[in-house]
Amino acid sequence: MKILVPTSVTLDESRLGLEAEDTVVSYDPTVNIDAEHYDADVLISWANTNEQLKDAATHLEQVELVQALLAGPDQARAAGFRKEAVITSGIGLHSKTVAEHALALTLNFVRFLPTLAEHQDRSNWAGELGGAQELHPADQVTTLLDAKVTIWGFGSIGTTTARLFQAFGAQVTGVATTAGEREGFPVIATEDIDSILPETDILVMILPNSDSTQNALDAARLAKLPTRAYVINVGRGPTVNEADLVAALNEGSIAGAGIDVAVTEPLPADNPLWAAKNIVITPHSAGGRPVDPESLIAQNLQALRDTRAGKEADWRNKMN
């Protein structure tokens, strides 16, 4: 089979489970694919432009597998590939790095790093933030020990994030479409989230972008959070109503927010988020570096081979 691999990622081809008759072709994900490769069977996508993917979808008339390395397959699905092609996402490839970023944004606030940076700029030793301190002062989160962390969006990234926060002593509750227990953590249903917000110290948003999640965190739900609460969004920008978040920050109804995503990216210079109080903005940098993509690609390539060999009636059942 012919496999198109983008130059935006370095893969160890020895770990892809390639066979002698396979051909691996590198392509620039910002440039339309050469006509000589329109016969490709597999397209691996990473850092592709929307225009490039749409052009690929138009011309790759026999492609069977589109392996996106993004956490979600939205971009590849929107490109318009043939209905026979299986589109898979990079599920699990970004869990560790996004979880790490969510923790970093949280510790940034809990340990007062923005405030300390301001004091450092003035060459001022902020003695009031050192020395003897209450472990759990009223209406303030100063440690993750016993902090109540709610993770809204409890898939692979959510559970990985939960384990990191738990390691720091936090009490973690997940929020997903169905209630129950996942990876040892209690999970409540999305429709019940309003019941847990008033006791939440840290709300971590890891929701995907969809019609049902748009503006999921709005003024009404922000108002249910205690004034000590921090909002961390490492999911998708449209899941948070930005105007409502700005208002909550400026009014002091929440303690702060760390966002890695925005409705419009790059975030325009005149966007009110930049001037909001107690906010840290990172440029969609939580992920961006797939972890062990070779294993996932090899697994899905083998599922394709098994189907071709008649070992699987429907290879979609084996895809990840």
Secondary structure, DSSP 8 states (H G I E B T S, - for coil): -EEEEETTS---GGGTT--TT-EEEEE-TTS---GGGTT-SEEEESS--HHHHHHHHHH-TT--EEEE-SSS-HHHHHHT--TTSEEE--TTSSHHHHHHHHHHHHHHHHTTHHHHHHHHHTT---GGGSSS--SS-TT----STT-EEEEES-SHHHHHHHHHHHHTT-EEEEEESS-EEETTEEEEEGGGGGGTGGG-SEEEE----STTTTT-B-HHHHHHS-TT-EEEE-S-GGGB-HHHHHHHHHHTSSSEEEES--SSSS--TT-GGGGSTTEEE--S-S--S-SSHHHHHHHHHHHHHHHHTTS-S-GGGG--
